[in-house]
Amino acid sequence: MPAASSHPSRSSHPSVVIPASLLPSDGRFGSGPSKVRPAQVAALAAAGDPAAPVLGTSHRQPAVKDLVRRVRAGLGELFALPDGYEVALGNGGSSAFWEVAAACLVERRAQHAVFGEFGGKFAAATTRAPFLADPDVVSAEPGTVAHLTPVDGVDVYATPHNETSTGAMAPVRQVPGARADGALLLVDATSGAGALPVDVADTDVYYFGPQKVFGADGGLWLAACSPAAVERAERVEASAGTATGRWVPEFLSLTTALANSRLDQTLNTPAVATLVLLAEQVEWLLEQGGLAWSSARTGESAGVLYDWADARDWATPFVADPAERSTVVATIDLDDAIDATAVVRVLRENGVVDVFPYRKLGRNQLRVGVFPAVEPDDVRALTACVDHVVAHLG
Ligand SMILES: *Cc1c(COP(=O)(O)O)cnc(C)c1O
C-alpha cells in the first residue's frame, strides 16, 4: 500500500501517479480563493499570540483599527492613488458592492460591458433595481472582450477589469467624453487589482475583494473612490427619505462605509483574520516592487501557460486575441479527445488543485489562477504535470 500523503487533498490511490519530481512546490492554482502564502498564515498565527493579540479583540480598538489603516495606506501606495481618492471597505464582498453601486452610485442608468458571468451579475443587479432605468448592456461572446461606448443618458459605465469566468481581460481606460458629461467609470477589479497594470486616476471606483490577487479570505469589498464618486454617493443618498428619493439600506450606504473607513473601521464587525492576511499581502507586494513587479510576475506565469498550450496540438488558449488573454487567470481549452474533467480530477488526486473551468462556461477547459503568490516555476511544473496526466490517462 502506498504511504498516505500528508496532503489532505492528495488521494492515497491516484488513478495516475504524477512523479514527485514533476510536482509543484505548492499545488494551489485556484482562481479564488487562491493560494495563501505560508508567511501570511504565520502572520495570522502571530496575530493570535496572547502576548500581543489582534485576533479575538475589539474591532473598535487600536489593534484592529491599525490593521485597517495598514490596508488602506498600503492600497493607496500600491495604486499610487491620486489626491482626493479614498479607499473604502465594507462587508459582503464584490457581490455586495454591486448592490452598493446600484443603490448609491447609479443615478438613473448604467451601461455594462458584459463578457462573462461577473460582468453579467452586476448588470442583473441594476436591472433589478426598481428605481433605475434598464441598463444599456454591451455584450461580447465569452473569450472576447466587450468595450464600453458613450451613450447619452448613461451616468455610470461599468466593466470588469479581468473576467474571471473566461480568462479575458480588458484595458482600463476612460470612456470618451464620459467624464465631461459627469458620468462615472466603475471597474470590477476583483481578480485583477494588484496584478494588472492600471491608472486608477482613469476610473471613479476601482473595486475588488481580498481572495484573489491578495491571497486572503473573501467577505470584504474594497473600493478606491474618486472625489466624483464620493460626491455622487452623497447626492444620491441625500435624496433618501424625500418623496422622490430612493431607499438606501444603511448596510449598502457608500457614504456610511466611507465615514467608517475614514476612521479605519467598518460599519459592522469585519473578519479580523481576513484583514491580517490582506495587510500582509499588500505589504509583501509593495516590498517586492509593487504593481510593476506583480504584473511582470503574473505575466510571466500566464505566458508559460499560453506558450505551453501553443506548443501542444491538443491544447489551445481559449481567448483568441493574445492582447485579451488574462495575465492572472489563464484558460486553456483541451481537445475533445481529452476529458478535461478527468485531468482536473487526477491532478487533484495528486495534490494539484482547482484548475477546473468556470462551471457555467461549460467548456472542456483548464482554468489556472496565476496570481502573484504563485511561483512561476510552479506553473512550469503544472504544465509538466498536465503533460504527464494526458499521456497516461489512456
Ligand atoms: C470573484 C469575483 C467576483 C465575486 O466576488 P465575491 O467577493 O465572491 O462577491 C466578482 N467579480 C469578479 C471579476 C470576480 O472575479
The ligand as a Gaussian input file, in Angstrom:
#p B3LYP/6-31G(d) Opt

LIG

0 1
 C      -14.667000      36.537000      -7.728000
 C      -15.251000      37.689000      -8.462000
 C      -16.408000      38.357000      -8.015000
 C      -17.190000      37.879000      -6.815000
 O      -16.561000      38.219000      -5.649000
 P      -17.279000      37.926000      -4.237000
 O      -16.350000      38.585000      -3.283000
 O      -17.353000      36.441000      -4.105000
 O      -18.621000      38.545000      -4.281000
 C      -16.842000      39.450000      -8.719000
 N      -16.210000      39.876000      -9.820000
 C      -15.107000      39.269000     -10.294000
 C      -14.445000      39.801000     -11.514000
 C      -14.599000      38.158000      -9.626000
 O      -13.507000      37.543000     -10.089000

